Each structure stands twice: as C-alpha cells, then as structure tokens.
Amino acid sequence: MLFNPTPIERLTSLTTQLIEKHATEHDELNVLREEIATLRMSAKAKDDEIVALSNELLEKDIEIEAIVSKIESLLG
C-alpha cells in the first residue's frame, strides 16, 4: 500500500524542514559573522603595522639623506 500523506502531514513535514534549514543557515551566518570580525581585526592590525613600518622607513630615509649630505660635504 502506498503512503499518501494528507495535506496537513505534508505541511508539517515541510514546516519542520524549513525550521531545520533556518537553524542551520542561522548557525552558518553566525560563523561567518565571527570570521568577518576576526578578519577585520586582522586587517586593522596589518594596517597599523604597515603605517608603523612606513613611518620607520621614512625615518630611515631621513637618516640616509643626512648621511649622504655629510658625505657630500666631506667630498666637496
């Protein structure tokens, strides 16, 4: 004998499936939100490091320029 679900049984089954899918998608969304927050913090840290290294490079360039100027004054 074939099982022929009633409309209410089909609706109940579909509703259950939708609820389960929603819960799964909600959990996945939370994981993605956490990953985004982690990536943003990492990007900020890298941006801060880039700024610090750029400033350090600028200071080194100034020091090199001063040394070059001293050498040029000694040579000529």
KEBANU-619558 format. One record per residue: x, y negated, z of N, C-alpha, C in turn; residue number from 1. Coordinates in nm, 4 decimals, padded with zeros to 6 digits. Example, Ala and Ser with C-alpha at 12.3 -4.5 7.8 and 13.67 -1.06 7.14 Angstrom:
     n.xx     n.yy     n.zz    ca.xx    ca.yy    ca.zz     c.xx     c.yy     c.zz seq
  01.3190  00.5690  00.7800  01.2300  00.4500  00.7800  01.3200  00.3300  00.7800   1
  01.2850  00.2250  00.7080  01.3670  00.1060  00.7140  01.2900 -00.0030  00.7870   2
// end
This chain:
     n.xx     n.yy     n.zz    ca.xx    ca.yy    ca.zz     c.xx     c.yy     c.zz seq
  00.0841  00.1174  00.0000  00.0000  00.0000  00.0000  00.0888 -00.1239  00.0000   1
  00.0566 -00.2190 -00.0822  00.1327 -00.3422 -00.0915  00.0920 -00.4384  00.0185   2
  00.1941 -00.5076  00.0674  00.1674 -00.6081  00.1694  00.1316 -00.7371  00.0980   3
  00.0152 -00.7871  00.1239 -00.0316 -00.9101  00.0620 -00.0582 -01.0107  00.1733   4
  00.0418 -01.0994  00.2008  00.0254 -01.1899  00.3141 -00.0860 -01.2909  00.2896   5
 -00.1468 -01.3241  00.3974 -00.2521 -01.4253  00.3905 -00.1876 -01.5614  00.3759   6
 -00.2635 -01.6607  00.3333 -00.2064 -01.7954  00.3199 -00.1460 -01.8476  00.4508   7
 -00.2080 -01.8176  00.5631 -00.1548 -01.8649  00.6913 -00.0236 -01.7955  00.7236   8
 -00.0123 -01.6671  00.6887  00.1133 -01.5945  00.7109  00.2240 -01.6510  00.6215   9
  00.1900 -01.6797  00.4983  00.2892 -01.7398  00.4073  00.3312 -01.8769  00.4583  10
  00.2336 -01.9545  00.5018  00.2634 -02.0880  00.5537  00.3506 -02.0793  00.6787  11
  00.3209 -01.9861  00.7652  00.4004 -01.9659  00.8866  00.5433 -01.9264  00.8511  12
  00.5570 -01.8357  00.7563  00.6893 -01.7920  00.7143  00.7681 -01.9071  00.6531  13
  00.7054 -01.9828  00.5660  00.7725 -02.0965  00.5030  00.8097 -02.2036  00.6057  14
  00.7212 -02.2264  00.6997  00.7483 -02.3256  00.8041  00.8673 -02.2821  00.8885  15
  00.8725 -02.1557  00.9235  00.9847 -02.1020  01.0004  01.1153 -02.1174  00.9233  16
  01.1102 -02.0860  00.7945  01.2294 -02.1014  00.7110  01.2749 -02.2482  00.7046  17
  01.1792 -02.3383  00.6906  01.2126 -02.4809  00.6861  01.2745 -02.5285  00.8173  18
  01.2210 -02.4823  00.9271  01.2750 -02.5211  01.0582  01.4177 -02.4690  01.0740  19
  01.4398 -02.3446  01.0349  01.5743 -02.2872  01.0437  01.6717 -02.3623  00.9528  20
  01.6270 -02.3926  00.8318  01.7131 -02.4662  00.7388  01.7431 -02.6060  00.7927  21
  01.6435 -02.6703  00.8498  01.6640 -02.8038  00.9071  01.7668 -02.7987  01.0195  22
  01.7568 -02.6981  01.1054  01.8512 -02.6847  01.2162  01.9928 -02.6630  01.1637  23
  02.0059 -02.5792  01.0611  02.1370 -02.5535  01.0018  02.1936 -02.6813  00.9402  24
  02.1118 -02.7511  00.8641  02.1556 -02.8757  00.7998  02.1899 -02.9821  00.9048  25
  02.1141 -02.9855  01.0113  02.1401 -03.0824  01.1183  02.2762 -03.0546  01.1831  26
  02.3041 -02.9279  01.2097  02.4339 -02.8902  01.2666  02.5480 -02.9260  01.1720  27
  02.5276 -02.8983  01.0434  02.6304 -02.9305  00.9444  02.6519 -03.0817  00.9360  28
  02.5456 -03.1573  00.9439  02.5559 -03.3036  00.9422  02.6369 -03.3528  01.0612  29
  02.6123 -03.2955  01.1777  02.6891 -03.3357  01.2962  02.8375 -03.3032  01.2809  30
  02.8681 -03.1887  01.2232  03.0081 -03.1520  01.1989  03.0719 -03.2525  01.1035  31
  03.0011 -03.2864  00.9975  03.0538 -03.3828  00.9006  03.0725 -03.5208  00.9639  32
  02.9808 -03.5610  01.0491  02.9952 -03.6899  01.1183  03.1202 -03.6912  01.2064  33
  03.1436 -03.5808  01.2752  03.2638 -03.5698  01.3585  03.3901 -03.5748  01.2733  34
  03.3877 -03.5065  01.1590  03.5023 -03.5087  01.0686  03.5274 -03.6503  01.0163  35
  03.4216 -03.7209  00.9822  03.4355 -03.8585  00.9345  03.4966 -03.9456  01.0429  36
  03.4495 -03.9314  01.1648  03.5044 -04.0111  01.2751  03.6529 -03.9807  01.2943  37
  03.6889 -03.8542  01.2873  03.8296 -03.8154  01.3010  03.9130 -03.8737  01.1876  38
  03.8626 -03.8646  01.0655  03.9348 -03.9188  00.9502  03.9495 -04.0704  00.9596  39
  03.8466 -04.1374  01.0078  03.8550 -04.2835  01.0237  03.9611 -04.3213  01.1265  40
  03.9660 -04.2469  01.2374  04.0677 -04.2747  01.3396  04.2072 -04.2493  01.2832  41
  04.2208 -04.1419  01.2079  04.3496 -04.1097  01.1472  04.3903 -04.2171  01.0464  42
  04.2962 -04.2616  00.9656  04.3251 -04.3658  00.8667  04.3652 -04.4951  00.9366  43
  04.2976 -04.5287  01.0459  04.3323 -04.6507  01.1196  04.4738 -04.6400  01.1752  44
  04.5078 -04.5243  01.2312  04.6418 -04.5041  01.2856  04.7467 -04.5168  01.1745  45
  04.7172 -04.4610  01.0581  04.8109 -04.4706  00.9464  04.8218 -04.6145  00.8966  46
  04.7098 -04.6857  00.8914  04.7131 -04.8272  00.8521  04.7976 -04.9081  00.9497  47
  04.7801 -04.8809  01.0786  04.8600 -04.9513  01.1799  05.0085 -04.9203  01.1626  48
  05.0388 -04.7939  01.1331  05.1779 -04.7543  01.1128  05.2358 -04.8228  00.9887  49
  05.1562 -04.8321  00.8830  05.2013 -04.8993  00.7608  05.2314 -05.0457  00.7880  50
  05.1449 -05.1118  00.8637  05.1679 -05.2524  00.8975  05.2967 -05.2665  00.9784  51
  05.3152 -05.1797  01.0761  05.4357 -05.1859  01.1590  05.5603 -05.1619  01.0750  52
  05.5560 -05.0641  00.9862  05.6713 -05.0355  00.9007  05.6972 -05.1483  00.8016  53
  05.5916 -05.2093  00.7529  05.6083 -05.3239  00.6626  05.6737 -05.4405  00.7341  54
  05.6328 -05.4637  00.8569  05.6947 -05.5702  00.9365  05.8416 -05.5390  00.9645  55
  05.8687 -05.4138  00.9959  06.0063 -05.3723  01.0212  06.0910 -05.3893  00.8945  56
  06.0349 -05.3538  00.7813  06.1050 -05.3695  00.6544  06.1329 -05.5169  00.6250  57
  06.0352 -05.6007  00.6525  06.0538 -05.7445  00.6337  06.1664 -05.7967  00.7226  58
  06.1707 -05.7532  00.8476  06.2780 -05.7934  00.9386  06.4136 -05.7462  00.8863  59
  06.4191 -05.6232  00.8363  06.5451 -05.5707  00.7814  06.5874 -05.6512  00.6578  60
  06.4911 -05.6877  00.5738  06.5225 -05.7690  00.4569  06.5809 -05.9042  00.4978  61
  06.5258 -05.9633  00.6031  06.5767 -06.0905  00.6532  06.7192 -06.0731  00.7059  62
  06.7428 -05.9643  00.7784  06.8774 -05.9364  00.8292  06.9762 -05.9170  00.7137  63
  06.9370 -05.8430  00.6119  07.0234 -05.8190  00.4964  07.0533 -05.9504  00.4256  64
  06.9522 -06.0327  00.4113  06.9704 -06.1621  00.3456  07.0699 -06.2484  00.4232  65
  07.0633 -06.2428  00.5553  07.1569 -06.3188  00.6381  07.2990 -06.2657  00.6201  66
  07.3132 -06.1344  00.6153  07.4459 -06.0735  00.5954  07.5012 -06.1119  00.4578  67
  07.4166 -06.1033  00.3564  07.4587 -06.1394  00.2209  07.5034 -06.2850  00.2174  68
  07.4285 -06.3715  00.2840  07.4656 -06.5137  00.2884  07.6016 -06.5326  00.3549  69
  07.6276 -06.4613  00.4631  07.7564 -06.4719  00.5320  07.8707 -06.4233  00.4423  70
  07.8459 -06.3112  00.3721  07.9486 -06.2572  00.2826  07.9759 -06.3569  00.1693  71
  07.8693 -06.4131  00.1131  07.8860 -06.5113  00.0063  07.9632 -06.6337  00.0551  72
  07.9366 -06.6774  00.1778  08.0081 -06.7943  00.2310  08.1559 -06.7611  00.2532  73
  08.1859 -06.6360  00.2917  08.3243 -06.5952  00.3106  08.3990 -06.5856  00.1771  74
  08.3280 -06.5466  00.0736  08.3906 -06.5290 -00.0572  08.4031 -06.6614 -00.1353  75
  08.3235 -06.7517 -00.0998  08.3368 -06.8640 -00.1869  08.2922 -06.9934 -00.1483  76
// end
